[in-house]
Amino acid sequence: MYDGKNKYSWFSENPEELFNQLLQTKYYGYSVYAHNLSNLDIIFIFKYISYLRNKYIIKPIIKDGNIISLTIEKCNNIKITFKDSYLLLKDSLAKLTKTFNVDTPKGLEPILIPTWNSTNKYYEQANISHYNKKVEIINNYNEWKNKVQKYCENDCISLYDVLIKFRELVFTNWKIDIEKYPTTPSLAFAIYRAHYLKDHLIPISEGEVFDFISKSFTGGSTDMFKPYGENIRCYDVNSLYPYIMKTSLFPVGIIRKFIGDITILNNIYWIGDCDISTKKDLYQPYLQLHANIKNGMRTISPNGSFNMILNSPEYFNSLKDYNIKINHGYFFDSKKTYLIISLMIYIN
Amino acid sequence: MNMTCKLIMNSLYGRFAMKPIFTDQKFINKKQLTKLIEKYEIIELIDLKNDDFFCSFINPKNLDK
């Protein structure tokens, strides 16, 4: 571990020493970042944390298998929060140190390989083919032990430098502290809210309206291709998300209810309950709905007649293949809102 | 700077329609686990051996929020 001044490392199978160092009054309120905490470091310290629960209060926040934060506290004098820096900067530490151009780049991982007279078989790796990065091969246990400790310390310092630089960057540009936001989306949203969100733009949908709108949510349909071609031109389309955010209508502003055919009004974004039938049997139907089947909820793309909640872009896109009758629903002020355009202009 | 901006812009996607967290997590022993099973719907249970468990469960209090 590295606290900005001193580096510590212990060569042991038990994280006790690490926690003895961390759970001190001088670190009260500190955030402890580990790169890829959810998938790596936590595996080694999880059991020990469960022992700590007799002495400390442990509050984990976990979403979709990712440990967003884990707070360990006691009375008013000990409190540390584990956070996963990988959720904030989704890239390998090696790449991050290059991108942020820090003073301590990530070193090569030392690997102990077996020799004829080796004594510590436990730490040896005979097969190193699973490494897809450069490693340093060592066959002396003491040398390896020394180097692996230095490698870990170096990693901590690299991560610390990257986070400090990232914090500085975010703070200078947007006056927001990354420590309060454990993931990139939450940080992005905080920046958006603090600097780019206009008044009365995003409505809070709840109750009946929310239940209705949420029924129209399904995942996007995807296609898989085996790329093959001769004498072809290749195009890589980038930044579609910002493009859509810039040019399309959005359901913002006041929400109003309607009954009947809303399409008599032009340029309105609406979400409505529709009776739908396919004009012919489609090879790949693309309107999706949720269906309860024996094994739970599934997203299906049916042929035939059915009822579903559609939004206006979907409606106009599917008119060529489907007969659609709109029953009722909600419509919005629907402007080209430039939801994130100010952020984009800033970046350009 | 470019990398940070790209990261931030791409991450804003989906933030306007978030799924709320309904689950709570706790480190517990066997006795507490039995009580918890009676009361809540258990989502995930990790056996940490020596009578220790890590349990994710749906807390109805979160559903009301």
Contacts between the chains, C-beta under 8 A, distances in Angstrom:
chain1	res1	chain2	res2	distance
A	46	B	46	7.9
A	46	B	48	7.1
A	46	B	54	7.2
A	47	B	48	5.3
A	47	B	49	7.7
A	47	B	52	7.6
A	49	B	27	7.2
A	50	B	27	4.6
A	50	B	48	5.1
A	50	B	52	4.7
A	50	B	54	6.6
A	51	B	52	7.9
A	53	B	27	4.5
A	58	B	27	6.0
A	60	B	25	4.6
A	61	B	21	7.4
A	61	B	25	7.9
A	62	B	23	7.2
A	62	B	25	5.4
A	62	B	56	6.7
A	63	B	21	5.4
A	89	B	7	7.4
A	90	B	7	7.3
A	99	B	3	5.4
A	166	B	4	7.1
A	169	B	1	6.8
A	169	B	4	5.9
A	170	B	4	7.2
A	183	B	11	7.8
A	184	B	7	5.7
A	184	B	8	6.8
A	184	B	11	4.1
A	185	B	11	4.4
A	185	B	12	7.1
A	185	B	14	7.0
A	185	B	15	5.1
A	186	B	15	7.9
A	187	B	8	6.8
A	187	B	11	7.3
A	188	B	7	7.9
A	188	B	8	4.4
A	188	B	9	7.2
A	188	B	11	4.1
A	188	B	12	4.4
A	188	B	15	6.6
A	189	B	12	6.5
A	189	B	15	4.5
A	191	B	8	6.2
A	192	B	12	5.9
A	192	B	15	7.8
A	202	B	16	6.9
A	217	B	17	7.0
A	241	B	9	7.6
A	241	B	10	6.5
A	241	B	13	5.4
A	242	B	9	5.9
A	340	B	9	6.8
A	340	B	12	6.2
A	343	B	8	8.0
A	343	B	9	6.7
A	343	B	12	7.9
A	344	B	9	7.1
A	347	B	5	4.5
A	347	B	9	7.1
